[in-house]
Amino acid sequence: MTRPIMARIDRNALAHNVRVLCQAAPTSRLWAVIKANAYGHGVDHVFSALEQAHGIAMLDLEEALRCRELGWKKPLLLLEGFFSADDLALARQHQLSVVIHDAAQLDIWQAHPPLANQAPLSVYLKLNSGMNRLGFAPPALDDAYSRLRELDGMGDITLMTHFASADEPAGITDALQCFDACFARLRKNHPDAPPLSQSLCNSAGLLAHPQAHRDWVRTGIALYGSSPFQNRPANELDLRPVMHLSSQLIGTQSLQAGERVGYGGIFTATEPLKIGIVACGYADGYPRHAPTGTPVVVAGQRTRLLGRVSMDMLAVDLSGIAGAGVGSSVTLWGAEGLSVDEVAQAAGTIGYELLCALAPRVPTQVC
Ligand SMILES: *Cc1c(COP(=O)(O)O)cnc(C)c1O
């Protein structure tokens, strides 16, 4: 018998989320972000549910080429652009839009102009609006834009930025002001330049800051049915979970008061206690730092994790779950009202990390 753990990928839920997000930004076009193997869901598994998106964005060239192979004719965007002249050549060959966030990329482009028969490439020029990760600082933006416009094979240009706190009370006011001022300055200093599109929002920006929707939004996490906000559950945003991680009980133990559970014995029973052993551990992507009390659903009933998560197993409390035994169904997240965000919160992390960490050894089933 195969180990009973399984990740089910619900494409209808994903297609639903795409619709919800498109409706939430009705005047913008939507980049569906599939970096990190579609946030752990598998590019091949999610691809057919992305039809309604206007473009697909990723970091890895391989993921972009896979989308072309699968028949995607609409735009593809490399969110960190190209890392070498070889990447740039492939981007041109496969018509991948590229982010340009550093002068080093302008140097590569200048040193490697396109072949005569190659179509121009769309470029996303990235502004650092305060996050201080990737992008040109405001004083360097004008020069970068001027250089960009003089390069051979330059297509249309979009000014983009990425918010550091679109999901937090601090909000986007300063970053948006910075972006708008930079945009206005570019237009003023280049009055004869062709139109310049704008792209600012990730999922949190899209859902919380409509004033920043502009031409293109870029959504990742919300597509997969996880909330970008600490205090707004995904179901309240009408988002449906796409990954359902399930398993079964493969053993049970009956403890006396004072007996302990798992490595280090960090949980001690205070009264007689029946526990179940679930075929799921940190080698499957379940967070090892999830503490006692983290919610788990067993045989349709909510219960709690006990003790330390091991590599291949974890223990759960079977108190009050009548009839639970070997073979009983277990939901780790995604189904039966247990969101990945709840598990993530209990484990001191975010849904993103849990979804992306799903281990390759977990069999996936697409429905
Ligand atoms: C990952 C990423 C996104 C999507 O972010 P979510 O919070 O998952 O919606 C958008 N823009 C850029 C540049 C990214 O790297």
The ligand as an ORCA input file, in Angstrom:
! r2SCAN-3c Opt
* xyz 0 1
  C       5.522     37.322     -5.969
  C       5.267     38.633     -6.580
  C       3.963     39.105     -6.721
  C       2.767     38.359     -6.189
  O       2.667     38.561     -4.807
  P       1.467     37.968     -3.949
  O       1.623     38.590     -2.627
  O       1.667     36.485     -3.900
  O       0.210     38.336     -4.656
  C       3.789     40.324     -7.356
  N       4.834     41.037     -7.813
  C       6.103     40.608     -7.693
  C       7.205     41.439     -8.218
  C       6.369     39.407     -7.068
  O       7.626     38.986     -6.946
*
